[in-house]
Amino acid sequence: MGNYKITFKKSVVKDLKSVPKSDVIKIISKIDSLAEDPRRVGAIKLSGNELYRVRQGLYRILYKIKDRELVVLVIKVSHRSDVYKRT
C-alpha cells in the first residue's frame, strides 16, 4: 500500500490559529504520520459516520479516509472539549 496524500478542509487553518504554537507543531507532526497509516494504533473510528479521530495531547484531529484515492482529509482540529460539538 502506498502513502496517503494529506488534504485539509479550509476551516482547519482557522482551527489551528486558536491553538498555541508549541501544540501546532506537534499536531502537524501527528497529521504527517497519518500519511503512512491512517488507521494506526490510537486512531478510533467514530460511530455514526465515516470519520476517524486521533489524539494529540488535549487536542483531537478528525479526519476522513478515502481509500480509492489514497487521501486523508483532515476535517477539524480542536480542543477535546469542543471538537465534537456541531457548529
C-alpha positions as CSV (number, residue, x, y, z in Angstrom):
1,M,0.0,0.0,0.0
2,G,1.3,3.4,-0.9
3,N,1.4,6.5,1.2
4,Y,-1.7,8.6,1.5
5,K,-1.9,12.2,0.5
6,I,-2.9,14.6,3.3
7,T,-5.5,17.3,2.4
8,F,-7.2,19.9,4.7
9,K,-10.6,21.4,4.8
10,K,-10.3,25.2,4.6
11,S,-11.6,25.6,8.2
12,V,-8.7,23.7,9.6
13,V,-6.4,26.7,9.1
14,K,-8.8,28.8,11.3
15,D,-8.9,25.9,13.8
16,L,-5.1,25.9,14.1
17,K,-4.9,29.7,14.6
18,S,-6.6,29.3,18.0
19,V,-4.0,26.6,19.2
20,P,-0.7,27.6,20.9
21,K,2.2,27.4,18.5
22,S,4.0,24.7,20.5
23,D,1.0,22.4,20.1
24,V,0.5,23.2,16.4
25,I,4.0,21.8,15.7
26,K,3.0,18.5,17.5
27,I,-0.4,18.4,15.7
28,I,1.2,18.9,12.3
29,S,3.6,16.1,13.1
30,K,0.8,13.8,14.1
31,I,-1.1,14.6,10.9
32,D,2.0,13.9,8.8
33,S,2.2,10.4,10.4
34,L,-1.3,9.7,9.1
35,A,0.1,9.6,5.5
36,E,1.9,6.3,6.3
37,D,-1.0,4.6,8.1
38,P,-4.3,6.4,8.7
39,R,-5.7,3.5,10.7
40,R,-2.7,3.4,13.1
41,V,-2.9,2.4,16.7
42,G,-4.7,5.1,18.6
43,A,-7.0,6.0,15.7
44,I,-10.6,5.5,16.5
45,K,-13.5,5.3,14.1
46,L,-16.4,7.5,15.3
47,S,-19.7,5.8,15.5
48,G,-22.5,7.1,13.2
49,N,-20.3,8.4,10.4
50,E,-17.1,7.7,8.4
51,L,-14.8,9.9,10.5
52,Y,-11.8,8.9,12.5
53,R,-10.1,10.7,15.3
54,V,-6.6,10.7,16.7
55,R,-5.4,12.4,19.9
56,Q,-2.5,14.8,20.3
57,G,-2.3,16.0,23.9
58,L,-5.5,17.9,24.7
59,Y,-6.4,18.2,21.0
60,R,-8.3,15.9,18.7
61,I,-7.8,15.6,14.9
62,L,-10.9,14.5,13.0
63,Y,-10.3,13.1,9.5
64,K,-11.9,11.0,6.7
65,I,-10.1,8.3,4.8
66,K,-10.7,8.0,1.1
67,D,-9.0,4.6,0.2
68,R,-9.7,4.6,-3.5
69,E,-7.8,7.9,-3.9
70,L,-5.3,7.3,-1.1
71,V,-6.3,10.6,0.5
72,V,-6.7,11.6,4.2
73,L,-9.0,14.6,4.5
74,V,-8.4,16.5,7.8
75,I,-11.9,17.9,8.8
76,K,-11.3,19.5,12.1
77,V,-8.6,20.2,14.8
78,S,-9.9,21.4,18.2
79,H,-9.6,21.1,21.9
80,R,-11.1,17.9,23.3
81,S,-13.9,19.7,25.0
82,D,-15.1,21.4,21.8
83,V,-14.2,19.0,18.9
84,Y,-17.5,17.0,18.8
85,K,-19.9,20.0,19.1
86,R,-21.8,20.9,16.0
87,T,-21.4,24.4,14.7
